[in-house]
Amino acid sequence: MAAAKYIVGIDLGTTNMVLSYSRIISGSDNEADDGEAINYLLIAQEQPKNAVDTSEVLPAFIFERLKEKPVLPWNSDNDFIIGEFARERGAEVPDRVISSAKSWLCNTRVDRTKAILPFNGEDSAKKISPLQAMAMFISHLKNAWLQEFPKDKLENQKVIVTIPASFDAAARDLVVEAAKMAGLSSVSLIEEPQAAFYSWISQKENPWRRQVKKGDVVLVVDVGGGTTDFSLIEITESDGELNLDRVAVGSHILLGGDNMDLTLAYIAAKRLEDAGKKISRWQTVQLSHQCRKAKEILLSDSEKDSVPVTVSGRGSSVIGGTIKTQITREDVENNIVEGFFPHCSINDEPAEDTASGVRELNLMYAADAAVSKHLAKFLKNQMNDAHKEYGYPNAILFNGGVFKAKIFRDRLVAIIDSWLTESGKDQIKVLEGIELSKAVSRGAVYFGQAVSGKGIRIRGGVSQSYYLGIETPMPAVPGFKPPLKALCVAKQGTEEGSVLKVENQSFGLVIGKTAEFRFFKSNCRREDEFGQLIPDMDESFEETSLMTAEMPAYDGLKAGDLVDVELEVVITEIGTLEVYCISKDNEHRWRLEFNVREAA
Amino acid sequence: MINIVIYRLKSFKKCLEVIIDMKKLAARINLILILVFFAGGYYVSVNQIEPLSGLIKQLQEFVYLVTSVEAYACVYYVSLLILLFSVFISLYAAFEGVSKKEVALQKEIKLLKEDAEDFENKKVEYFTEIKKLNLRIQELQISLEQKVSADKYEKLQAEAEENANALEGAKAKSDELTDKIKKLSQKIEDLNSEKAKLTEQERDLSEKLKESQAQLASANANLKGGKDTVPPAAYQILYLLQKEGRLIDMLHENIGDYDDETLGGAFRKLHEDLQELIKERFILEPVLNEEEGNTITLDSIDPDSVKVSGKVPAEGPFTGELIHKGWRLKECKLPEMVDGWKGDVIAQAEIEI
């Protein structure tokens, strides 16, 4: 394998993907500030009319071809269009488009390796699995890279892929597997809020060391197009140097800037319908684009009170068919600012979906649009935990295009300040200097430089604690399940590269059968130690995918034989969790794999 | 008379003896009863209470010798006997009750004892069973270990033998097959190379034909332009202007009937879209970067980039008012067409199903 020439950061966004890169410079000094400039790959994408165009952004859409001829040099016989043209065709033929594939990847209620997307598509349509979809995007990026750098294949570069902090161990595994399917056998993972933090560290206008001090807890709020992610990073000190520790991550919230545009589009559509004008689905998409523009104007230009939104006629009578309404400042303030960032108390919880019992199997969209309430719940969870101080952050770092609007930043700061003042704490400090929209992929590259020793590194480790469910042995009683105990196999914060053996616990596994363990996670049980057996499982445990291991016959052991095994846990360098059963007699190993097929 | 006295004494003695014979309680009861009896008798005889006094008198008359005392004694005996009998009966009954209870209790005790014994037995049984099971487990473990190693050895041996046999057979067969395969693959190769040559020739020819045709057409178009020839880029630009900014529709629409407000609203949107397209696809810059209306002086003029009008001198310098800055296409970012432009459609007909 040729030596890596570039560090490549891939931001696998929910709606947009970006690939950034920088040259690896050998033999230079260890200051990250002197690192090579970061560039964005111009990603070749299909266009209508047999054309190819490049763009820095690859929209995360896959469209199953109708009659469109494949034109990209690398996929002459591909059934799917990826990127800009896919998004465009998807608006016109919604049943054939796959969007938000990334969010499907962490949906534990579906089999993520089964061909289920497009989810509501017709049965006759060719379907693919969320895993395949993710592999397709990575493969597209790989090929686009090859166009640009024919001599330096992407598989030979140092590739870092960003993921939401809330991705659990199974979803992380799937991202790595998707990269493997696309031919990238070794990628590292980094959490998006961490990447944003790296990006902030790498900027030079407002040196970070002057903005934070030892003991500060920084809240990273990342509101992207489709997802909202929270993380807490603590600034510590050792040997006179500042260190960074990622100490908490929030849960997966499907809520973002796209929801805001849709909200306004619904308001505009309602207004048009009230005026007796019919709106087609195609026009709603156009309306949503218009509303986004209107929102941006109203949020940045404080003089205008309303912005007209216009949808041109679809037929050739473009002027006569035009329908027009407007979005007012009031609409934005009442529905967007108050809807997404309402003032609330730290004790407020986001509303749960009350109809969850009959809810259609789909993406778990957030039932409550109030970002501030989701944040309240996240911080409140920290206060209930061993480290109460994490519930009262000292500084805040914004990320995501949504926060380009000052009004959102100011509102969120005001809300957090009200919580802090209530508890007698100082007001929160806003960290300056981050570039809001492409920070994540930039940060990924910076992380790559940090890993190779050029710059400061955030110590994160395992994002939450993980547990295997162990059934308590007891005589069978009909209608009564044996109580489950939780064996802690990964403590939150365990560093990458750790190999740990569970002492004092062994299991008898039967050859020829599938060993099966229930698997749980928790992000608010900091005090549990590795290998600890927790007898009472309360609501703080959340069940995720099953862990299973096939146990084929080997070495003369045949089906039905019993082997005594011990557990070994590996936190890999790339940030995934691996659990092995090791035979006590001869050290034979079986890997426990996440069974993403069965819904938890 | 003496006889009578003796008899009386005798009977009295008997009476005493009986009383003495009785148990303490009975004696006391008797004593009380005697006293009550005598008192009663005395009371009856003194007050002449009928029918008792009559009964006594009749008894005296019936047996002359008997004095009233004797008669009393007689009656007394009879009643005493009855009394004793009744006392005896009642005592007996009481005794019997007690003994019955005792028997019941004893029975219960016995049952409990039996139960206890049963439990004891069962416990022993369970213990022995557990012991047996433990032994069994040990045995199984031992046998498992033995089995594993024995099985392993046997299996490996058998496998080794089998492998050796199979290897020999396979070798012979594979030699045979390799020969055959060699021959066949030679043939296939020959055929393939022939076929490849042919298809290559064919492809080359058709590609060349296509290329030269396309080259001819586009060279013609690009060079001359004008009638009957359309450069592919013309299609593409018209397509984009129509797609992004609906320019063709707009210019073809009869706008005479619309009021200015309708027009303004519709145009604003189209203007916005077209502006975006032009900014994105065509990087333009002014030819002369000066404020329009200013007086400027140029030493020489390139007629392709600057147009002069009015009273123009034959030689420079040229001084005059800048009317229009001009535009220069600095960069054109049109999407790359893979196979040129197919057909003559610049806006597809649309059907919604």
Interface residues (C-beta under 8 A of the other chain):
Chain A: Q47 P48 K49 N50 A51 V52 D53 V71 S280 W282 Q290 P308 T310 V311 S312 R314 S316 S317 V318 I319 G320 T322 K324 D555 G556 L557 K558 D561 L562
Chain B: L144 V148 D151 K152 K155 L156 Q236 Y239 K243 R246 D249 M250 H252 E253 I255 Y258 T262 L263 G265 A266 F267 R268 K269 L270 K333 L334 P335 E336 M337 V338 D339 W341 K342 E350 E352
